[in-house]
């Protein structure tokens, strides 16, 4: 047997022992408090970043680029992964979670500026992101360093995903939509692993957000006011 698989199963045994009684109330249904849309990245600890260890609390989705957008035969729509808890489990909070140094944003930036040759599956994902990030690439200063450009586009991407969710007729008005960035690269003024709020229901102005939400003032930050 693969040693890695053995180690994973050993870790799962510890998990099962610790969580044995935590599934009692959610065995037959779920009413998660929030749906989070994270990037599929091994450095993004999707539930652990929130300190969550309760089954049923968060409905966690992930894909490269933390996309809420899905292409359908009739055009772009909110991804079914994201829409399911909103439509069927009474979830009224959605959180789009970008992260510093995002590989999907980097690849989209490179594809828009130089062109890339990626396998079809990856190219499909990038093709969903490209039309939404292209205006942001045009707004970047000419002299900006690459890492700084990527992290600004991470914010821009989160804003576009929040905008798409907020504007969708499939998402009820009472659903709160937040945009945040998970920072493990010291890009923001904070500790590694902290989450920074950059968008609340489409509002992106830092001063306005801090005035409206003084209880989290120190966690409201942006790198880019474009």
C-alpha positions in Angstrom: 0.0 0.0 0.0 1.1 3.6 -0.7 2.6 5.1 2.5 0.9 8.3 1.7 -2.5 6.7 1.4 -1.8 4.8 4.7 -1.0 8.1 6.4 -4.1 9.7 5.0 -6.2 6.9 6.3 -4.5 7.0 9.6 -5.4 10.7 9.9 -9.0 9.9 8.9 -9.2 7.4 11.7 -8.3 10.2 14.2 -10.9 12.4 12.5 -13.6 9.7 12.7 -12.8 9.1 16.4 -13.0 12.9 17.2 -16.1 13.5 15.1 -18.1 10.4 15.8 -20.8 12.2 17.7 -20.8 15.5 15.7 -22.9 14.2 12.9 -26.0 13.4 15.0 -27.9 16.6 14.1 -27.0 16.6 10.4 -27.2 13.0 9.3 -30.4 13.5 7.3 -30.4 17.2 6.3 -28.4 20.3 6.3 -29.0 24.1 6.8 -25.5 25.6 6.5 -25.1 29.1 7.7 -22.9 30.2 4.8 -21.7 29.0 1.4 -18.1 29.7 0.7 -16.5 29.7 -2.7 -12.8 29.1 -2.4 -10.0 28.5 -4.8 -8.8 24.9 -5.3 -5.3 25.4 -4.0 -3.4 23.2 -1.5 -2.4 26.3 0.5 -6.0 27.4 1.0 -7.3 25.6 4.1 -10.9 26.0 3.2 -12.8 25.2 6.4 -9.8 25.4 8.7 -9.1 29.1 7.8 -12.4 29.9 9.6 -11.6 27.7 12.6 -14.5 25.6 11.5 -14.8 22.0 12.8 -18.6 21.6 12.9 -20.3 19.5 10.2 -23.2 21.4 8.7 -21.9 24.9 9.5 -20.3 25.8 6.1 -21.2 24.6 2.6 -17.8 24.8 1.0 -17.3 24.9 -2.8 -13.9 25.1 -4.6 -12.6 25.5 -8.1 -9.6 27.1 -9.7 -10.2 30.9 -9.5 -13.0 30.8 -6.9 -15.6 31.1 -9.7 -19.3 31.5 -9.1 -19.9 31.6 -12.9 -20.8 28.6 -14.9 -21.4 28.4 -18.7 -24.6 26.8 -19.7 -26.5 26.3 -23.0 -28.3 29.6 -22.4 -25.3 31.6 -21.3 -23.5 32.4 -18.1 -25.3 31.4 -14.8 -24.5 31.1 -11.2 -22.7 27.8 -10.7 -25.0 25.0 -9.4 -22.4 24.2 -6.7 -22.9 27.7 -5.2 -26.6 28.0 -5.9 -27.6 24.7 -4.4 -27.4 25.7 -0.7 -29.0 29.1 -1.5 -31.9 27.5 -3.4 -32.4 24.3 -1.2 -31.0 24.7 2.3 -32.0 28.2 3.3 -28.5 29.6 3.3 -28.5 33.4 3.2 -24.8 34.2 3.3 -22.3 33.7 0.4 -18.6 34.4 0.8 -16.2 34.5 -2.2 -12.7 33.7 -1.0 -9.8 34.7 -3.2 -6.2 34.3 -2.1 -2.9 36.0 -2.6 -0.7 34.5 -5.4 -3.7 32.8 -7.0 -2.5 30.4 -9.7 -5.7 30.7 -11.7 -5.5 34.5 -11.8 -1.9 34.3 -12.7 -2.6 31.9 -15.6 -5.5 34.1 -16.8 -3.2 37.2 -16.7 -0.5 35.3 -18.6 -3.1 34.1 -21.1 -4.5 37.5 -21.7 -1.1 39.1 -22.0 1.0 36.5 -23.8 -1.2 33.5 -24.5 -0.9 30.0 -23.0 -1.3 26.5 -24.3 -3.1 24.6 -21.6 -5.0 21.3 -21.6 -8.6 21.6 -22.6 -10.0 21.4 -19.0 -7.8 24.1 -17.7 -8.4 26.2 -20.8 -12.1 26.0 -20.2 -11.7 27.3 -16.6 -9.5 30.2 -17.8 -11.9 31.0 -20.6 -14.6 31.6 -18.0 -12.4 33.9 -16.1 -10.8 35.8 -19.0 -13.7 38.0 -20.1 -14.3 39.1 -16.5 -10.6 39.8 -15.7 -9.6 41.4 -19.0 -10.8 44.9 -18.0 -8.8 44.7 -14.8 -5.6 43.9 -16.7 -6.2 47.0 -18.8 -6.5 49.1 -15.6 -3.1 47.9 -14.1 -0.3 50.5 -14.0 2.3 50.0 -16.7 5.2 49.9 -14.1 3.6 47.5 -11.6 5.6 44.4 -10.5 4.2 41.1 -11.5 3.4 39.8 -7.9 1.7 43.1 -7.1 -0.3 42.9 -10.4 -1.5 39.4 -9.6 -2.7 40.3 -6.1 -4.5 43.3 -7.4 -6.2 41.1 -10.0 -7.1 38.7 -7.2 -9.2 41.5 -5.7 -10.6 42.4 -9.0 -11.7 38.8 -9.6 -13.3 38.5 -6.2 -15.2 41.8 -7.0 -16.4 40.4 -10.3 -17.6 37.1 -8.7 -19.5 39.1 -6.0 -21.0 41.3 -8.6 -22.2 38.3 -10.6 -23.8 36.7 -7.6 -25.4 39.9 -6.4 -26.9 40.7 -9.8 -28.2 37.2 -10.5 -32.0 36.8 -10.6 -31.4 33.4 -9.1 -30.0 34.8 -5.9 -32.6 36.4 -3.6 -32.1 39.9 -2.4 -31.9 38.9 1.2 -28.7 36.9 0.6 -25.6 38.7 1.9 -22.6 38.4 -0.4 -19.1 39.1 0.9 -15.8 39.1 -0.9 -12.6 38.4 1.0 -8.9 37.6 0.4 -7.0 34.9 2.3 -3.4 36.2 2.7 -0.4 33.9 3.2 2.1 36.1 1.4 2.3 39.1 3.6 0.6 41.2 1.0 -1.7 42.9 3.5 -1.0 44.5 6.8 -1.8 41.5 9.0 -0.7 38.1 10.0 -0.2 35.2 7.6 -3.4 33.3 7.2 -5.6 36.2 8.0 -8.8 36.9 5.9 -9.3 40.5 4.7 -12.7 41.8 3.8 -12.7 43.7 0.5 -16.3 43.7 -0.6 -19.7 43.7 1.1 -22.7 43.4 -1.2 -20.8 45.2 -3.9 -19.4 48.0 -1.8 -15.6 48.2 -2.1 -14.7 51.6 -0.6 -12.6 50.9 2.5 -13.6 54.0 4.4 -17.3 53.4 3.7 -17.0 49.7 4.8 -15.1 50.6 7.9 -17.7 53.2 8.9 -20.5 50.7 8.3 -18.8 47.8 10.1 -16.6 49.2 12.9 -16.6 45.9 14.7 -14.3 44.5 11.9 -12.6 47.7 10.9 -9.1 46.3 11.2 -9.9 43.4 8.9 -11.3 45.6 6.1 -8.4 46.2 3.7 -7.7 46.5 0.0 -4.6 46.7 -2.1 -6.3 48.3 -5.1 -9.0 51.1 -5.4 -9.3 51.0 -9.2 
